[in-house]
């Protein structure tokens, strides 16, 4: 009778840890990390760590250089010309120096 309850508790613990692992599957932490944390350190800590982790379904904003039109990863130069409701993004100083004057002329002619 005692072994039955122990087996039931183990099955329940693994089952709940599995469910927490499934919720971590769509997050940065992943299935295995959230499963193992909840299995060895408890359900509450497993849930907290899983839900603190970033959601993978969040849309990532893609920033493109207004000069060379390449996708920018990391730091970039953002310029907001005075009196215009626009922001120009450049991947580096060389690209800014090469294309900024042409972009400003284009914006002034459009607006």
Residue frames relative to the residue before (quaternion, step in Angstrom):
aa qw qx qy qz dx dy dz
X 1.0000 0.0000 0.0000 0.0000 0.00 0.00 0.00
X 0.6539 0.5072 -0.3074 0.4697 3.58 0.97 -0.85
X 0.6500 0.5217 -0.3146 0.4543 3.58 0.97 -0.83
X 0.5990 0.5604 -0.3522 0.4506 3.56 1.12 -0.66
X 0.6889 0.4704 -0.2839 0.4728 3.60 0.89 -0.89
X 0.6255 0.5206 -0.3385 0.4724 3.58 1.05 -0.71
X 0.6540 0.4984 -0.3056 0.4801 3.58 0.96 -0.89
X 0.6430 0.5238 -0.3175 0.4598 3.60 0.99 -0.78
X 0.6595 0.4991 -0.3033 0.4733 3.60 0.99 -0.81
X 0.6432 0.5089 -0.3237 0.4717 3.60 0.99 -0.78
X 0.6542 0.5010 -0.3106 0.4738 3.58 0.95 -0.87
X 0.6521 0.5132 -0.3087 0.4647 3.58 0.98 -0.83
X 0.6605 0.5043 -0.3061 0.4644 3.61 0.95 -0.88
X 0.6711 0.4772 -0.2974 0.4831 3.60 0.90 -0.89
X 0.6468 0.5287 -0.3191 0.4475 3.60 1.00 -0.79
X 0.6803 0.4657 -0.2905 0.4857 3.58 0.91 -0.88
X 0.6293 0.5165 -0.3346 0.4746 3.59 1.04 -0.71
X 0.6142 0.5416 -0.3360 0.4653 3.57 1.09 -0.71
X 0.6552 0.5021 -0.3127 0.4698 3.61 0.95 -0.83
X 0.6421 0.4934 -0.3239 0.4893 3.59 1.01 -0.75
X 0.6216 0.5379 -0.3310 0.4634 3.58 1.07 -0.73
X 0.6371 0.5199 -0.3269 0.4657 3.58 1.02 -0.74
X 0.6521 0.4922 -0.3270 0.4750 3.59 1.03 -0.68
X 0.6609 0.4964 -0.3078 0.4712 3.60 1.15 -0.51
X 0.4886 0.6908 -0.4146 0.3350 3.57 1.26 -0.29
X 0.7429 0.3780 -0.2046 0.5131 3.60 1.06 -0.74
X 0.6293 0.4874 -0.3359 0.5035 3.54 1.25 0.45
X 0.7042 -0.4727 0.3275 0.4164 3.56 -1.29 0.29
X 0.6305 0.5708 -0.3376 0.4034 3.57 1.02 -0.76
X 0.3476 -0.7676 0.4747 0.2544 3.59 1.06 -0.65
X 0.6979 -0.4943 0.3363 0.3945 3.53 -1.35 0.31
X 0.7353 0.4730 -0.2706 0.4030 3.56 0.60 -1.17
X 0.6557 0.5086 -0.3321 0.4485 3.60 0.90 -0.79
X 0.6944 0.4521 -0.2926 0.4772 3.60 0.84 -0.89
X 0.6151 0.5412 -0.3452 0.4579 3.62 1.06 -0.68
X 0.7175 0.4532 -0.2647 0.4581 3.59 0.79 -1.01
X 0.6226 0.5268 -0.3466 0.4633 3.61 1.03 -0.71
X 0.6990 0.4526 -0.2861 0.4741 3.58 0.87 -0.88
X 0.6359 0.5329 -0.3358 0.4460 3.61 1.08 -0.61
X 0.7904 0.3423 -0.1740 0.4773 3.59 0.82 -0.97
X 0.7912 0.3179 -0.1616 0.4969 3.62 1.05 -0.65
X 0.6665 -0.5171 0.2989 0.4461 3.60 1.22 0.04
X 0.6240 -0.5938 0.3836 0.3330 3.51 -1.23 0.65
X 0.6523 0.5301 -0.3251 0.4334 3.55 0.92 -0.88
X 0.6762 0.4698 -0.2942 0.4852 3.59 0.87 -0.90
X 0.6255 0.5416 -0.3315 0.4533 3.59 1.03 -0.76
X 0.6657 0.4859 -0.2986 0.4812 3.58 0.97 -0.84
X 0.6489 0.5193 -0.3280 0.4490 3.59 0.91 -0.86
X 0.6867 0.4753 -0.2894 0.4677 3.59 0.81 -0.98
X 0.6486 0.5245 -0.3214 0.4483 3.59 0.98 -0.81
X 0.7526 0.4015 -0.2344 0.4662 3.58 0.80 -0.91
X 0.5600 0.5474 -0.4051 0.4719 3.60 1.24 -0.12
X 0.5893 0.5873 -0.3565 0.4250 3.57 1.13 -0.68
X 0.5551 -0.6409 0.4226 0.3201 3.59 -1.06 0.78
X 0.4706 -0.6620 0.5159 0.2723 3.53 -1.14 0.75
X 0.4229 -0.7228 0.4885 0.2450 3.59 -0.86 0.95
X 0.6447 0.5496 -0.3221 0.4226 3.60 1.18 -0.44
X 0.4669 0.6601 -0.4656 0.3598 3.60 1.23 -0.04
X 0.4471 -0.7018 0.4844 0.2701 3.52 -0.89 0.92
X 0.3053 -0.7389 0.5774 0.1659 3.53 -1.00 0.88
X 0.3853 -0.7163 0.5342 0.2303 3.55 -0.88 0.96
X 0.2237 -0.7687 0.5879 0.1162 3.55 -0.75 1.07
X 0.1478 -0.7795 0.6058 0.0590 3.56 -0.76 1.09
X 0.1171 -0.7884 0.6025 0.0415 3.55 -0.81 1.05
X 0.5208 -0.6287 0.4853 0.3131 3.52 -1.13 0.76
X 0.3935 -0.7255 0.5148 0.2318 3.60 -0.88 0.93
X 0.6228 0.5148 -0.3474 0.4759 3.57 1.26 -0.02
X 0.8369 0.1813 -0.0671 0.5121 3.57 0.31 -1.28
X 0.4112 -0.7566 0.4189 0.2880 3.63 1.35 -0.09
X 0.4490 0.6664 -0.4744 0.3594 3.63 1.17 0.38
X 0.5446 -0.5912 0.4785 0.3535 3.54 -1.25 0.50
X 0.2939 -0.7701 0.5475 0.1442 3.55 -0.91 0.99
X 0.0745 -0.7647 0.6396 0.0240 3.57 -0.87 1.01
X 0.7829 0.2707 -0.2155 0.5171 3.55 -0.71 1.04
X 0.8017 -0.2780 0.2138 0.4840 3.55 -1.14 -0.66
X 0.0110 0.7833 -0.6213 0.0171 3.53 -1.19 0.65
X 0.4879 -0.6457 0.5082 0.2945 3.54 -1.32 0.29
X 0.0985 -0.7931 0.6004 0.0282 3.58 -0.71 1.10
X 0.0685 -0.7935 0.6047 0.0024 3.58 -0.83 1.03
X 0.0928 -0.7676 0.6329 0.0406 3.56 -0.92 0.97
X 0.2877 -0.7875 0.5175 0.1711 3.58 -0.19 1.25
X 0.5458 -0.6348 0.4466 0.3157 3.56 -1.04 0.84
X 0.8272 0.2278 -0.1833 0.4799 3.54 -0.98 0.90
X 0.6950 0.4061 -0.2787 0.5238 3.61 1.23 0.04
X 0.3516 -0.7319 0.5468 0.2041 3.55 -1.01 0.81
X 0.5054 0.6145 -0.4259 0.4308 3.56 0.66 1.16
X 0.1782 -0.7570 0.6168 0.1216 3.55 -1.24 0.49
X 0.1709 -0.7755 0.6017 0.0855 3.56 -0.89 0.96
X 0.1458 -0.7952 0.5866 0.0478 3.57 -0.85 1.02
X 0.0568 -0.7919 0.6080 0.0000 3.56 -0.91 0.96
X 0.5036 -0.6880 0.4400 0.2819 3.57 -1.01 0.86
X 0.7988 -0.0557 0.0366 0.5979 3.62 1.08 -0.56
X 0.7067 -0.4727 0.3185 0.4192 3.58 -1.30 0.16
X 0.6221 0.5433 -0.3478 0.4436 3.60 1.01 -0.73
X 0.6612 0.4924 -0.3005 0.4796 3.57 0.93 -0.88
X 0.6333 0.5252 -0.3285 0.4639 3.60 1.00 -0.80
X 0.6862 0.4867 -0.2899 0.4563 3.58 0.84 -0.97
X 0.6738 0.5069 -0.2943 0.4500 3.59 1.03 -0.76
X 0.8288 0.2972 -0.1162 0.4596 3.60 0.77 -0.99
X 0.5293 0.6872 -0.4125 0.2783 3.63 1.08 -0.50
X 0.6571 0.5106 -0.3333 0.4432 3.62 0.84 -0.86
X 0.6639 0.5020 -0.3072 0.4614 3.61 0.94 -0.82
X 0.6476 0.5090 -0.3159 0.4708 3.59 1.03 -0.77
X 0.6472 0.5142 -0.3228 0.4610 3.59 0.99 -0.76
X 0.6354 0.5122 -0.3286 0.4752 3.61 0.99 -0.78
X 0.6517 0.5154 -0.3119 0.4609 3.58 0.96 -0.85
X 0.6646 0.5039 -0.3030 0.4610 3.58 0.95 -0.86
X 0.6583 0.5044 -0.3156 0.4611 3.60 0.97 -0.82
X 0.6651 0.4912 -0.3114 0.4684 3.61 1.01 -0.73
X 0.6601 0.4964 -0.3110 0.4702 3.62 1.10 -0.61
X 0.8230 0.3581 -0.1312 0.4210 3.52 0.92 -0.88
